[in-house]
Amino acid sequence: MTAVKCFTEIRVWQRARQWSKDIFHRTRREPFAKNYRLVAQINDSSESVMANIAKDSGAARKVSSFSSWDTRLAA
């Protein structure tokens, strides 16, 4: 088994990132788009999955800023 050097190499994190991006785009459409509090809660929870995987992987310290991986910024 190969050692993980960075949490971005973890397949589960990569899938969580893709799901988070999908969720973000879906919540921009009706009927969710106008319910800002619900949209914020859904998007925050989907991003928290990635953050928890990174944190618990022990490889999170290898990347200087997790916020650079924010799904809203990564197209």
PDB file of N, CA, C, O and CB in Angstrom:
ATOM      1  N   MET A   1       0.825  -1.167   0.000  1.00  0.00           N
ATOM      2  CA  MET A   1       0.000   0.000   0.000  1.00  0.00           C
ATOM      3  C   MET A   1       0.878   1.243   0.000  1.00  0.00           C
ATOM      4  O   MET A   1       1.834   1.344   0.770  1.00  0.00           O
ATOM      5  CB  MET A   1      -0.944  -0.009   1.195  1.00  0.00           C
ATOM      6  N   THR A   2       0.544   2.184  -0.870  1.00  0.00           N
ATOM      7  CA  THR A   2       1.316   3.407  -1.004  1.00  0.00           C
ATOM      8  C   THR A   2       0.889   4.429   0.043  1.00  0.00           C
ATOM      9  O   THR A   2      -0.298   4.592   0.324  1.00  0.00           O
ATOM     10  CB  THR A   2       1.159   3.986  -2.411  1.00  0.00           C
ATOM     11  N   ALA A   3       1.864   5.105   0.608  1.00  0.00           N
ATOM     12  CA  ALA A   3       1.558   6.131   1.610  1.00  0.00           C
ATOM     13  C   ALA A   3       0.947   7.355   0.934  1.00  0.00           C
ATOM     14  O   ALA A   3       1.352   7.742  -0.162  1.00  0.00           O
ATOM     15  CB  ALA A   3       2.834   6.530   2.397  1.00  0.00           C
ATOM     16  N   VAL A   4      -0.011   7.941   1.590  1.00  0.00           N
ATOM     17  CA  VAL A   4      -0.664   9.138   1.086  1.00  0.00           C
ATOM     18  C   VAL A   4       0.152  10.350   1.518  1.00  0.00           C
ATOM     19  O   VAL A   4       0.399  10.545   2.709  1.00  0.00           O
ATOM     20  CB  VAL A   4      -2.133   9.238   1.597  1.00  0.00           C
ATOM     21  N   LYS A   5       0.567  11.156   0.561  1.00  0.00           N
ATOM     22  CA  LYS A   5       1.363  12.335   0.867  1.00  0.00           C
ATOM     23  C   LYS A   5       0.486  13.562   1.100  1.00  0.00           C
ATOM     24  O   LYS A   5       0.875  14.496   1.801  1.00  0.00           O
ATOM     25  CB  LYS A   5       2.350  12.605  -0.257  1.00  0.00           C
ATOM     26  N   CYS A   6      -0.682  13.543   0.510  1.00  0.00           N
ATOM     27  CA  CYS A   6      -1.592  14.676   0.613  1.00  0.00           C
ATOM     28  C   CYS A   6      -3.029  14.165   0.591  1.00  0.00           C
ATOM     29  O   CYS A   6      -3.331  13.210  -0.124  1.00  0.00           O
ATOM     30  CB  CYS A   6      -1.348  15.694  -0.537  1.00  0.00           C
ATOM     31  N   PHE A   7      -3.913  14.782   1.360  1.00  0.00           N
ATOM     32  CA  PHE A   7      -5.286  14.304   1.429  1.00  0.00           C
ATOM     33  C   PHE A   7      -5.985  14.330   0.075  1.00  0.00           C
ATOM     34  O   PHE A   7      -6.961  13.608  -0.131  1.00  0.00           O
ATOM     35  CB  PHE A   7      -6.064  15.131   2.416  1.00  0.00           C
ATOM     36  N   THR A   8      -5.492  15.162  -0.856  1.00  0.00           N
ATOM     37  CA  THR A   8      -6.118  15.230  -2.182  1.00  0.00           C
ATOM     38  C   THR A   8      -5.911  13.948  -2.985  1.00  0.00           C
ATOM     39  O   THR A   8      -6.562  13.744  -4.010  1.00  0.00           O
ATOM     40  CB  THR A   8      -5.564  16.414  -2.960  1.00  0.00           C
ATOM     41  N   GLU A   9      -5.019  13.096  -2.529  1.00  0.00           N
ATOM     42  CA  GLU A   9      -4.788  11.805  -3.186  1.00  0.00           C
ATOM     43  C   GLU A   9      -5.774  10.731  -2.737  1.00  0.00           C
ATOM     44  O   GLU A   9      -5.852   9.668  -3.352  1.00  0.00           O
ATOM     45  CB  GLU A   9      -3.375  11.335  -2.915  1.00  0.00           C
ATOM     46  N   ILE A  10      -6.513  10.994  -1.690  1.00  0.00           N
ATOM     47  CA  ILE A  10      -7.441  10.007  -1.137  1.00  0.00           C
ATOM     48  C   ILE A  10      -8.692   9.959  -2.009  1.00  0.00           C
ATOM     49  O   ILE A  10      -9.353  10.976  -2.215  1.00  0.00           O
ATOM     50  CB  ILE A  10      -7.809  10.348   0.342  1.00  0.00           C
ATOM     51  N   ARG A  11      -9.006   8.788  -2.511  1.00  0.00           N
ATOM     52  CA  ARG A  11     -10.130   8.622  -3.436  1.00  0.00           C
ATOM     53  C   ARG A  11     -11.463   9.068  -2.831  1.00  0.00           C
ATOM     54  O   ARG A  11     -12.284   9.681  -3.514  1.00  0.00           O
ATOM     55  CB  ARG A  11     -10.230   7.171  -3.867  1.00  0.00           C
ATOM     56  N   VAL A  12     -11.673   8.761  -1.561  1.00  0.00           N
ATOM     57  CA  VAL A  12     -12.921   9.160  -0.913  1.00  0.00           C
ATOM     58  C   VAL A  12     -13.020  10.690  -0.860  1.00  0.00           C
ATOM     59  O   VAL A  12     -14.101  11.239  -1.069  1.00  0.00           O
ATOM     60  CB  VAL A  12     -13.011   8.558   0.515  1.00  0.00           C
ATOM     61  N   TRP A  13     -11.926  11.376  -0.587  1.00  0.00           N
ATOM     62  CA  TRP A  13     -11.939  12.832  -0.579  1.00  0.00           C
ATOM     63  C   TRP A  13     -12.254  13.363  -1.976  1.00  0.00           C
ATOM     64  O   TRP A  13     -13.019  14.317  -2.117  1.00  0.00           O
ATOM     65  CB  TRP A  13     -10.587  13.385  -0.083  1.00  0.00           C
ATOM     66  N   GLN A  14     -11.676  12.756  -3.004  1.00  0.00           N
ATOM     67  CA  GLN A  14     -11.936  13.178  -4.379  1.00  0.00           C
ATOM     68  C   GLN A  14     -13.413  13.021  -4.740  1.00  0.00           C
ATOM     69  O   GLN A  14     -13.996  13.891  -5.386  1.00  0.00           O
ATOM     70  CB  GLN A  14     -11.069  12.374  -5.353  1.00  0.00           C
ATOM     71  N   ARG A  15     -14.009  11.915  -4.322  1.00  0.00           N
ATOM     72  CA  ARG A  15     -15.445  11.702  -4.569  1.00  0.00           C
ATOM     73  C   ARG A  15     -16.281  12.689  -3.780  1.00  0.00           C
ATOM     74  O   ARG A  15     -17.267  13.214  -4.298  1.00  0.00           O
ATOM     75  CB  ARG A  15     -15.853  10.265  -4.205  1.00  0.00           C
ATOM     76  N   ALA A  16     -15.910  12.953  -2.542  1.00  0.00           N
ATOM     77  CA  ALA A  16     -16.639  13.929  -1.725  1.00  0.00           C
ATOM     78  C   ALA A  16     -16.555  15.315  -2.362  1.00  0.00           C
ATOM     79  O   ALA A  16     -17.526  16.072  -2.329  1.00  0.00           O
ATOM     80  CB  ALA A  16     -16.078  13.965  -0.280  1.00  0.00           C
ATOM     81  N   ARG A  17     -15.420  15.645  -2.930  1.00  0.00           N
ATOM     82  CA  ARG A  17     -15.258  16.933  -3.610  1.00  0.00           C
ATOM     83  C   ARG A  17     -16.192  17.023  -4.805  1.00  0.00           C
ATOM     84  O   ARG A  17     -16.849  18.045  -5.006  1.00  0.00           O
ATOM     85  CB  ARG A  17     -13.800  17.133  -4.059  1.00  0.00           C
ATOM     86  N   GLN A  18     -16.255  15.962  -5.597  1.00  0.00           N
ATOM     87  CA  GLN A  18     -17.139  15.955  -6.759  1.00  0.00           C
ATOM     88  C   GLN A  18     -18.602  16.053  -6.328  1.00  0.00           C
ATOM     89  O   GLN A  18     -19.379  16.804  -6.917  1.00  0.00           O
ATOM     90  CB  GLN A  18     -16.914  14.685  -7.596  1.00  0.00           C
ATOM     91  N   TRP A  19     -18.967  15.301  -5.312  1.00  0.00           N
ATOM     92  CA  TRP A  19     -20.346  15.359  -4.811  1.00  0.00           C
ATOM     93  C   TRP A  19     -20.667  16.754  -4.284  1.00  0.00           C
ATOM     94  O   TRP A  19     -21.766  17.263  -4.502  1.00  0.00           O
ATOM     95  CB  TRP A  19     -20.568  14.307  -3.701  1.00  0.00           C
ATOM     96  N   SER A  20     -19.725  17.363  -3.602  1.00  0.00           N
ATOM     97  CA  SER A  20     -19.941  18.701  -3.072  1.00  0.00           C
ATOM     98  C   SER A  20     -20.151  19.703  -4.204  1.00  0.00           C
ATOM     99  O   SER A  20     -21.012  20.577  -4.111  1.00  0.00           O
ATOM    100  CB  SER A  20     -18.759  19.126  -2.197  1.00  0.00           C
ATOM    101  N   LYS A  21     -19.371  19.577  -5.260  1.00  0.00           N
ATOM    102  CA  LYS A  21     -19.551  20.443  -6.421  1.00  0.00           C
ATOM    103  C   LYS A  21     -20.921  20.220  -7.057  1.00  0.00           C
ATOM    104  O   LYS A  21     -21.599  21.179  -7.426  1.00  0.00           O
ATOM    105  CB  LYS A  21     -18.441  20.196  -7.450  1.00  0.00           C
ATOM    106  N   ASP A  22     -21.326  18.966  -7.186  1.00  0.00           N
ATOM    107  CA  ASP A  22     -22.642  18.658  -7.748  1.00  0.00           C
ATOM    108  C   ASP A  22     -23.758  19.237  -6.883  1.00  0.00           C
ATOM    109  O   ASP A  22     -24.712  19.819  -7.399  1.00  0.00           O
ATOM    110  CB  ASP A  22     -22.820  17.142  -7.891  1.00  0.00           C
ATOM    111  N   ILE A  23     -23.636  19.075  -5.583  1.00  0.00           N
ATOM    112  CA  ILE A  23     -24.641  19.604  -4.659  1.00  0.00           C
ATOM    113  C   ILE A  23     -24.708  21.120  -4.771  1.00  0.00           C
ATOM    114  O   ILE A  23     -25.795  21.698  -4.794  1.00  0.00           O
ATOM    115  CB  ILE A  23     -24.324  19.186  -3.207  1.00  0.00           C
ATOM    116  N   PHE A  24     -23.553  21.761  -4.839  1.00  0.00           N
ATOM    117  CA  PHE A  24     -23.518  23.219  -4.951  1.00  0.00           C
ATOM    118  C   PHE A  24     -24.262  23.682  -6.203  1.00  0.00           C
ATOM    119  O   PHE A  24     -25.052  24.624  -6.140  1.00  0.00           O
ATOM    120  CB  PHE A  24     -22.063  23.722  -4.979  1.00  0.00           C
ATOM    121  N   HIS A  25     -24.017  23.035  -7.325  1.00  0.00           N
ATOM    122  CA  HIS A  25     -24.672  23.433  -8.575  1.00  0.00           C
ATOM    123  C   HIS A  25     -26.168  23.132  -8.553  1.00  0.00           C
ATOM    124  O   HIS A  25     -26.965  23.903  -9.088  1.00  0.00           O
ATOM    125  CB  HIS A  25     -24.021  22.723  -9.759  1.00  0.00           C
ATOM    126  N   ARG A  26     -26.543  22.035  -7.949  1.00  0.00           N
ATOM    127  CA  ARG A  26     -27.970  21.685  -7.880  1.00  0.00           C
ATOM    128  C   ARG A  26     -28.749  22.632  -6.967  1.00  0.00           C
ATOM    129  O   ARG A  26     -29.912  22.934  -7.234  1.00  0.00           O
ATOM    130  CB  ARG A  26     -28.135  20.246  -7.388  1.00  0.00           C
ATOM    131  N   THR A  27     -28.122  23.093  -5.906  1.00  0.00           N
ATOM    132  CA  THR A  27     -28.836  23.982  -4.986  1.00  0.00           C
ATOM    133  C   THR A  27     -28.947  25.402  -5.530  1.00  0.00           C
ATOM    134  O   THR A  27     -29.645  26.229  -4.944  1.00  0.00           O
ATOM    135  CB  THR A  27     -28.138  24.005  -3.636  1.00  0.00           C
ATOM    136  N   ARG A  28     -28.290  25.692  -6.609  1.00  0.00           N
ATOM    137  CA  ARG A  28     -28.421  27.008  -7.247  1.00  0.00           C
ATOM    138  C   ARG A  28     -29.695  27.097  -8.084  1.00  0.00           C
ATOM    139  O   ARG A  28     -30.110  28.184  -8.487  1.00  0.00           O
ATOM    140  CB  ARG A  28     -27.199  27.297  -8.126  1.00  0.00           C
ATOM    141  N   ARG A  29     -30.308  25.944  -8.340  1.00  0.00           N
ATOM    142  CA  ARG A  29     -31.534  25.897  -9.142  1.00  0.00           C
ATOM    143  C   ARG A  29     -32.766  25.859  -8.243  1.00  0.00           C
ATOM    144  O   ARG A  29     -32.673  25.626  -7.038  1.00  0.00           O
ATOM    145  CB  ARG A  29     -31.523  24.674 -10.078  1.00  0.00           C
ATOM    146  N   GLU A  30     -33.913  26.092  -8.859  1.00  0.00           N
ATOM    147  CA  GLU A  30     -35.195  25.968  -8.155  1.00  0.00           C
ATOM    148  C   GLU A  30     -35.404  24.512  -7.770  1.00  0.00           C
ATOM    149  O   GLU A  30     -34.924  23.639  -8.493  1.00  0.00           O
ATOM    150  CB  GLU A  30     -36.380  26.482  -9.037  1.00  0.00           C
ATOM    151  N   PRO A  31     -36.060  24.208  -6.724  1.00  0.00           N
ATOM    152  CA  PRO A  31     -36.746  25.063  -5.769  1.00  0.00           C
ATOM    153  C   PRO A  31     -35.844  25.543  -4.628  1.00  0.00           C
ATOM    154  O   PRO A  31     -36.297  26.295  -3.766  1.00  0.00           O
ATOM    155  CB  PRO A  31     -37.925  24.331  -5.202  1.00  0.00           C
ATOM    156  N   PHE A  32     -34.601  25.128  -4.611  1.00  0.00           N
ATOM    157  CA  PHE A  32     -33.712  25.472  -3.498  1.00  0.00           C
ATOM    158  C   PHE A  32     -33.207  26.909  -3.542  1.00  0.00           C
ATOM    159  O   PHE A  32     -32.984  27.520  -2.497  1.00  0.00           O
ATOM    160  CB  PHE A  32     -32.539  24.540  -3.485  1.00  0.00           C
ATOM    161  N   ALA A  33     -33.031  27.440  -4.713  1.00  0.00           N
ATOM    162  CA  ALA A  33     -32.316  28.705  -4.896  1.00  0.00           C
ATOM    163  C   ALA A  33     -32.798  29.834  -3.989  1.00  0.00           C
ATOM    164  O   ALA A  33     -31.988  30.650  -3.552  1.00  0.00           O
ATOM    165  CB  ALA A  33     -32.439  29.140  -6.316  1.00  0.00           C
ATOM    166  N   LYS A  34     -34.070  29.900  -3.701  1.00  0.00           N
ATOM    167  CA  LYS A  34     -34.596  31.011  -2.907  1.00  0.00           C
ATOM    168  C   LYS A  34     -34.561  30.761  -1.408  1.00  0.00           C
ATOM    169  O   LYS A  34     -34.790  31.685  -0.627  1.00  0.00           O
ATOM    170  CB  LYS A  34     -36.002  31.302  -3.320  1.00  0.00           C
ATOM    171  N   ASN A  35     -34.288  29.567  -1.000  1.00  0.00           N
ATOM    172  CA  ASN A  35     -34.226  29.251   0.425  1.00  0.00           C
ATOM    173  C   ASN A  35     -32.751  29.314   0.859  1.00  0.00           C
ATOM    174  O   ASN A  35     -32.086  28.287   0.990  1.00  0.00           O
ATOM    175  CB  ASN A  35     -34.856  27.827   0.726  1.00  0.00           C
ATOM    176  N   TYR A  36     -32.267  30.520   1.074  1.00  0.00           N
ATOM    177  CA  TYR A  36     -30.844  30.759   1.296  1.00  0.00           C
ATOM    178  C   TYR A  36     -30.284  30.027   2.510  1.00  0.00           C
ATOM    179  O   TYR A  36     -29.167  29.514   2.469  1.00  0.00           O
ATOM    180  CB  TYR A  36     -30.602  32.225   1.452  1.00  0.00           C
ATOM    181  N   ARG A  37     -31.045  29.981   3.567  1.00  0.00           N
ATOM    182  CA  ARG A  37     -30.553  29.315   4.783  1.00  0.00           C
ATOM    183  C   ARG A  37     -30.394  27.812   4.562  1.00  0.00           C
ATOM    184  O   ARG A  37     -29.413  27.216   5.006  1.00  0.00           O
ATOM    185  CB  ARG A  37     -31.511  29.573   5.963  1.00  0.00           C
ATOM    186  N   LEU A  38     -31.358  27.204   3.877  1.00  0.00           N
ATOM    187  CA  LEU A  38     -31.270  25.775   3.590  1.00  0.00           C
ATOM    188  C   LEU A  38     -30.110  25.482   2.652  1.00  0.00           C
ATOM    189  O   LEU A  38     -29.362  24.526   2.856  1.00  0.00           O
ATOM    190  CB  LEU A  38     -32.579  25.268   2.983  1.00  0.00           C
ATOM    191  N   VAL A  39     -29.965  26.306   1.627  1.00  0.00           N
ATOM    192  CA  VAL A  39     -28.862  26.128   0.674  1.00  0.00           C
ATOM    193  C   VAL A  39     -27.516  26.238   1.392  1.00  0.00           C
ATOM    194  O   VAL A  39     -26.622  25.424   1.161  1.00  0.00           O
ATOM    195  CB  VAL A  39     -28.950  27.178  -0.466  1.00  0.00           C
ATOM    196  N   ALA A  40     -27.373  27.227   2.250  1.00  0.00           N
ATOM    197  CA  ALA A  40     -26.117  27.396   2.985  1.00  0.00           C
ATOM    198  C   ALA A  40     -25.832  26.186   3.866  1.00  0.00           C
ATOM    199  O   ALA A  40     -24.695  25.720   3.939  1.00  0.00           O
ATOM    200  CB  ALA A  40     -26.162  28.670   3.841  1.00  0.00           C
ATOM    201  N   GLN A  41     -26.852  25.683   4.528  1.00  0.00           N
ATOM    202  CA  GLN A  41     -26.682  24.527   5.404  1.00  0.00           C
ATOM    203  C   GLN A  41     -26.291  23.280   4.607  1.00  0.00           C
ATOM    204  O   GLN A  41     -25.404  22.531   5.018  1.00  0.00           O
ATOM    205  CB  GLN A  41     -27.969  24.266   6.193  1.00  0.00           C
ATOM    206  N   ILE A  42     -26.945  23.060   3.483  1.00  0.00           N
ATOM    207  CA  ILE A  42     -26.640  21.892   2.643  1.00  0.00           C
ATOM    208  C   ILE A  42     -25.218  21.987   2.104  1.00  0.00           C
ATOM    209  O   ILE A  42     -24.463  21.017   2.162  1.00  0.00           O
ATOM    210  CB  ILE A  42     -27.650  21.777   1.472  1.00  0.00           C
ATOM    211  N   ASN A  43     -24.855  23.150   1.581  1.00  0.00           N
ATOM    212  CA  ASN A  43     -23.512  23.313   1.026  1.00  0.00           C
ATOM    213  C   ASN A  43     -22.430  23.210   2.101  1.00  0.00           C
ATOM    214  O   ASN A  43     -21.385  22.599   1.879  1.00  0.00           O
ATOM    215  CB  ASN A  43     -23.402  24.653   0.312  1.00  0.00           C
ATOM    216  N   ASP A  44     -22.681  23.803   3.254  1.00  0.00           N
ATOM    217  CA  ASP A  44     -21.703  23.713   4.351  1.00  0.00           C
ATOM    218  C   ASP A  44     -21.498  22.271   4.798  1.00  0.00           C
ATOM    219  O   ASP A  44     -20.372  21.850   5.064  1.00  0.00           O
ATOM    220  CB  ASP A  44     -22.156  24.564   5.543  1.00  0.00           C
ATOM    221  N   SER A  45     -22.588  21.518   4.878  1.00  0.00           N
ATOM    222  CA  SER A  45     -22.452  20.131   5.329  1.00  0.00           C
ATOM    223  C   SER A  45     -21.717  19.288   4.290  1.00  0.00           C
ATOM    224  O   SER A  45     -20.943  18.404   4.656  1.00  0.00           O
ATOM    225  CB  SER A  45     -23.833  19.523   5.618  1.00  0.00           C
ATOM    226  N   SER A  46     -21.943  19.544   3.012  1.00  0.00           N
ATOM    227  CA  SER A  46     -21.233  18.762   1.994  1.00  0.00           C
ATOM    228  C   SER A  46     -19.740  19.092   1.991  1.00  0.00           C
ATOM    229  O   SER A  46     -18.909  18.217   1.751  1.00  0.00           O
ATOM    230  CB  SER A  46     -21.834  19.023   0.600  1.00  0.00           C
ATOM    231  N   GLU A  47     -19.405  20.349   2.258  1.00  0.00           N
ATOM    232  CA  GLU A  47     -17.991  20.731   2.337  1.00  0.00           C
ATOM    233  C   GLU A  47     -17.335  20.201   3.601  1.00  0.00           C
ATOM    234  O   GLU A  47     -16.132  19.943   3.623  1.00  0.00           O
ATOM    235  CB  GLU A  47     -17.849  22.246   2.281  1.00  0.00           C
ATOM    236  N   SER A  48     -18.119  20.041   4.642  1.00  0.00           N
ATOM    237  CA  SER A  48     -17.568  19.548   5.894  1.00  0.00           C
ATOM    238  C   SER A  48     -17.090  18.102   5.773  1.00  0.00           C
ATOM    239  O   SER A  48     -16.186  17.683   6.495  1.00  0.00           O
ATOM    240  CB  SER A  48     -18.602  19.662   6.999  1.00  0.00           C
ATOM    241  N   VAL A  49     -17.689  17.346   4.870  1.00  0.00           N
ATOM    242  CA  VAL A  49     -17.246  15.970   4.638  1.00  0.00           C
ATOM    243  C   VAL A  49     -15.796  15.986   4.161  1.00  0.00           C
ATOM    244  O   VAL A  49     -14.962  15.231   4.662  1.00  0.00           O
ATOM    245  CB  VAL A  49     -18.163  15.253   3.596  1.00  0.00           C
ATOM    246  N   MET A  50     -15.505  16.843   3.198  1.00  0.00           N
ATOM    247  CA  MET A  50     -14.125  16.942   2.696  1.00  0.00           C
ATOM    248  C   MET A  50     -13.167  17.389   3.791  1.00  0.00           C
ATOM    249  O   MET A  50     -12.068  16.850   3.921  1.00  0.00           O
ATOM    250  CB  MET A  50     -14.053  17.919   1.515  1.00  0.00           C
ATOM    251  N   ALA A  51     -13.585  18.368   4.573  1.00  0.00           N
ATOM    252  CA  ALA A  51     -12.724  18.881   5.636  1.00  0.00           C
ATOM    253  C   ALA A  51     -12.427  17.805   6.675  1.00  0.00           C
ATOM    254  O   ALA A  51     -11.298  17.699   7.156  1.00  0.00           O
ATOM    255  CB  ALA A  51     -13.374  20.092   6.308  1.00  0.00           C
ATOM    256  N   ASN A  52     -13.429  17.014   7.019  1.00  0.00           N
ATOM    257  CA  ASN A  52     -13.225  15.951   8.012  1.00  0.00           C
ATOM    258  C   ASN A  52     -12.310  14.855   7.486  1.00  0.00           C
ATOM    259  O   ASN A  52     -11.481  14.330   8.228  1.00  0.00           O
ATOM    260  CB  ASN A  52     -14.565  15.348   8.423  1.00  0.00           C
ATOM    261  N   ILE A  53     -12.451  14.511   6.223  1.00  0.00           N
ATOM    262  CA  ILE A  53     -11.558  13.502   5.638  1.00  0.00           C
ATOM    263  C   ILE A  53     -10.130  14.020   5.651  1.00  0.00           C
ATOM    264  O   ILE A  53      -9.209  13.295   6.026  1.00  0.00           O
ATOM    265  CB  ILE A  53     -11.991  13.141   4.190  1.00  0.00           C
ATOM    266  N   ALA A  54      -9.941  15.255   5.247  1.00  0.00           N
ATOM    267  CA  ALA A  54      -8.600  15.845   5.222  1.00  0.00           C
ATOM    268  C   ALA A  54      -8.004  15.898   6.627  1.00  0.00           C
ATOM    269  O   ALA A  54      -6.844  15.542   6.837  1.00  0.00           O
ATOM    270  CB  ALA A  54      -8.645  17.259   4.612  1.00  0.00           C
ATOM    271  N   LYS A  55      -8.796  16.336   7.561  1.00  0.00           N
ATOM    272  CA  LYS A  55      -8.321  16.463   8.946  1.00  0.00           C
ATOM    273  C   LYS A  55      -7.934  15.106   9.526  1.00  0.00           C
ATOM    274  O   LYS A  55      -6.884  14.975  10.156  1.00  0.00           O
ATOM    275  CB  LYS A  55      -9.400  17.116   9.824  1.00  0.00           C
ATOM    276  N   ASP A  56      -8.769  14.108   9.316  1.00  0.00           N
ATOM    277  CA  ASP A  56      -8.524  12.797   9.898  1.00  0.00           C
ATOM    278  C   ASP A  56      -7.487  11.978   9.145  1.00  0.00           C
ATOM    279  O   ASP A  56      -7.011  10.960   9.647  1.00  0.00           O
ATOM    280  CB  ASP A  56      -9.799  12.035   9.959  1.00  0.00           C
ATOM    281  N   SER A  57      -7.137  12.417   7.947  1.00  0.00           N
ATOM    282  CA  SER A  57      -6.152  11.654   7.182  1.00  0.00           C
ATOM    283  C   SER A  57      -4.744  11.835   7.734  1.00  0.00           C
ATOM    284  O   SER A  57      -3.869  10.998   7.511  1.00  0.00           O
ATOM    285  CB  SER A  57      -6.189  12.069   5.719  1.00  0.00           C
ATOM    286  N   GLY A  58      -4.534  12.923   8.448  1.00  0.00           N
ATOM    287  CA  GLY A  58      -3.194  13.198   8.947  1.00  0.00           C
ATOM    288  C   GLY A  58      -2.317  13.828   7.890  1.00  0.00           C
ATOM    289  O   GLY A  58      -1.210  14.279   8.185  1.00  0.00           O
ATOM    290  N   ALA A  59      -2.798  13.865   6.666  1.00  0.00           N
ATOM    291  CA  ALA A  59      -2.039  14.455   5.572  1.00  0.00           C
ATOM    292  C   ALA A  59      -2.444  15.907   5.345  1.00  0.00           C
ATOM    293  O   ALA A  59      -1.884  16.572   4.474  1.00  0.00           O
ATOM    294  CB  ALA A  59      -2.237  13.646   4.293  1.00  0.00           C
ATOM    295  N   ALA A  60      -3.401  16.405   6.109  1.00  0.00           N
ATOM    296  CA  ALA A  60      -3.897  17.767   5.919  1.00  0.00           C
ATOM    297  C   ALA A  60      -2.802  18.807   6.117  1.00  0.00           C
ATOM    298  O   ALA A  60      -2.822  19.859   5.479  1.00  0.00           O
ATOM    299  CB  ALA A  60      -5.044  18.042   6.875  1.00  0.00           C
ATOM    300  N   ARG A  61      -1.866  18.525   6.981  1.00  0.00           N
ATOM    301  CA  ARG A  61      -0.817  19.502   7.244  1.00  0.00           C
ATOM    302  C   ARG A  61       0.128  19.670   6.055  1.00  0.00           C
ATOM    303  O   ARG A  61       0.907  20.623   6.021  1.00  0.00           O
ATOM    304  CB  ARG A  61      -0.029  19.096   8.471  1.00  0.00           C
ATOM    305  N   LYS A  62       0.072  18.762   5.082  1.00  0.00           N
ATOM    306  CA  LYS A  62       0.938  18.843   3.911  1.00  0.00           C
ATOM    307  C   LYS A  62       0.508  19.955   2.956  1.00  0.00           C
ATOM    308  O   LYS A  62       1.318  20.423   2.155  1.00  0.00           O
ATOM    309  CB  LYS A  62       0.948  17.514   3.182  1.00  0.00           C
ATOM    310  N   VAL A  63      -0.730  20.376   3.026  1.00  0.00           N
ATOM    311  CA  VAL A  63      -1.234  21.431   2.152  1.00  0.00           C
ATOM    312  C   VAL A  63      -1.419  22.679   2.989  1.00  0.00           C
ATOM    313  O   VAL A  63      -2.003  22.626   4.071  1.00  0.00           O
ATOM    314  CB  VAL A  63      -2.572  21.016   1.456  1.00  0.00           C
ATOM    315  N   SER A  64      -0.923  23.798   2.495  1.00  0.00           N
ATOM    316  CA  SER A  64      -0.911  25.005   3.307  1.00  0.00           C
ATOM    317  C   SER A  64      -2.292  25.567   3.596  1.00  0.00           C
ATOM    318  O   SER A  64      -2.505  26.121   4.675  1.00  0.00           O
ATOM    319  CB  SER A  64      -0.094  26.043   2.635  1.00  0.00           C
ATOM    320  N   SER A  65      -3.244  25.443   2.667  1.00  0.00           N
ATOM    321  CA  SER A  65      -4.551  26.039   2.899  1.00  0.00           C
ATOM    322  C   SER A  65      -5.656  25.180   2.327  1.00  0.00           C
ATOM    323  O   SER A  65      -5.740  24.985   1.115  1.00  0.00           O
ATOM    324  CB  SER A  65      -4.612  27.427   2.302  1.00  0.00           C
ATOM    325  N   PHE A  66      -6.507  24.665   3.207  1.00  0.00           N
ATOM    326  CA  PHE A  66      -7.632  23.860   2.747  1.00  0.00           C
ATOM    327  C   PHE A  66      -8.643  24.717   2.003  1.00  0.00           C
ATOM    328  O   PHE A  66      -9.323  24.222   1.104  1.00  0.00           O
ATOM    329  CB  PHE A  66      -8.305  23.155   3.923  1.00  0.00           C
ATOM    330  N   SER A  67      -8.755  25.992   2.358  1.00  0.00           N
ATOM    331  CA  SER A  67      -9.752  26.849   1.724  1.00  0.00           C
ATOM    332  C   SER A  67      -9.508  27.011   0.236  1.00  0.00           C
ATOM    333  O   SER A  67     -10.431  27.370  -0.494  1.00  0.00           O
ATOM    334  CB  SER A  67      -9.766  28.204   2.385  1.00  0.00           C
ATOM    335  N   SER A  68      -8.290  26.757  -0.242  1.00  0.00           N
ATOM    336  CA  SER A  68      -8.029  26.856  -1.672  1.00  0.00           C
ATOM    337  C   SER A  68      -8.743  25.762  -2.442  1.00  0.00           C
ATOM    338  O   SER A  68      -8.846  25.827  -3.667  1.00  0.00           O
ATOM    339  CB  SER A  68      -6.539  26.792  -1.943  1.00  0.00           C
ATOM    340  N   TRP A  69      -9.236  24.759  -1.734  1.00  0.00           N
ATOM    341  CA  TRP A  69      -9.953  23.662  -2.381  1.00  0.00           C
ATOM    342  C   TRP A  69     -11.469  23.850  -2.287  1.00  0.00           C
ATOM    343  O   TRP A  69     -12.231  22.944  -2.625  1.00  0.00           O
ATOM    344  CB  TRP A  69      -9.551  22.327  -1.752  1.00  0.00           C
ATOM    345  N   ASP A  70     -11.896  25.004  -1.835  1.00  0.00           N
ATOM    346  CA  ASP A  70     -13.326  25.283  -1.713  1.00  0.00           C
ATOM    347  C   ASP A  70     -14.028  24.986  -3.034  1.00  0.00           C
ATOM    348  O   ASP A  70     -13.574  25.424  -4.091  1.00  0.00           O
ATOM    349  CB  ASP A  70     -13.565  26.753  -1.291  1.00  0.00           C
ATOM    350  N   THR A  71     -15.111  24.258  -2.978  1.00  0.00           N
ATOM    351  CA  THR A  71     -15.792  23.836  -4.201  1.00  0.00           C
ATOM    352  C   THR A  71     -16.349  24.998  -4.990  1.00  0.00           C
ATOM    353  O   THR A  71     -16.538  24.886  -6.201  1.00  0.00           O
ATOM    354  CB  THR A  71     -16.902  22.883  -3.871  1.00  0.00           C
ATOM    355  N   ARG A  72     -16.611  26.099  -4.341  1.00  0.00           N
ATOM    356  CA  ARG A  72     -17.132  27.258  -5.065  1.00  0.00           C
ATOM    357  C   ARG A  72     -16.069  27.879  -5.958  1.00  0.00           C
ATOM    358  O   ARG A  72     -16.389  28.491  -6.978  1.00  0.00           O
ATOM    359  CB  ARG A  72     -17.661  28.299  -4.088  1.00  0.00           C
ATOM    360  N   LEU A  73     -14.821  27.726  -5.582  1.00  0.00           N
ATOM    361  CA  LEU A  73     -13.735  28.316  -6.371  1.00  0.00           C
ATOM    362  C   LEU A  73     -13.220  27.373  -7.435  1.00  0.00           C
ATOM    363  O   LEU A  73     -12.712  27.816  -8.465  1.00  0.00           O
ATOM    364  CB  LEU A  73     -12.597  28.725  -5.471  1.00  0.00           C
ATOM    365  N   ALA A  74     -13.345  26.082  -7.201  1.00  0.00           N
ATOM    366  CA  ALA A  74     -12.836  25.087  -8.146  1.00  0.00           C
ATOM    367  C   ALA A  74     -13.932  24.713  -9.120  1.00  0.00           C
ATOM    368  O   ALA A  74     -14.971  24.181  -8.727  1.00  0.00           O
ATOM    369  CB  ALA A  74     -12.315  23.831  -7.410  1.00  0.00           C
ATOM    370  N   ALA A  75     -13.705  24.987 -10.367  1.00  0.00           N
ATOM    371  CA  ALA A  75     -14.742  24.682 -11.380  1.00  0.00           C
ATOM    372  C   ALA A  75     -14.599  23.287 -11.924  1.00  0.00           C
ATOM    373  O   ALA A  75     -15.384  22.873 -12.777  1.00  0.00           O
ATOM    374  CB  ALA A  75     -14.682  25.677 -12.530  1.00  0.00           C
TER     375      ALA A  75
END
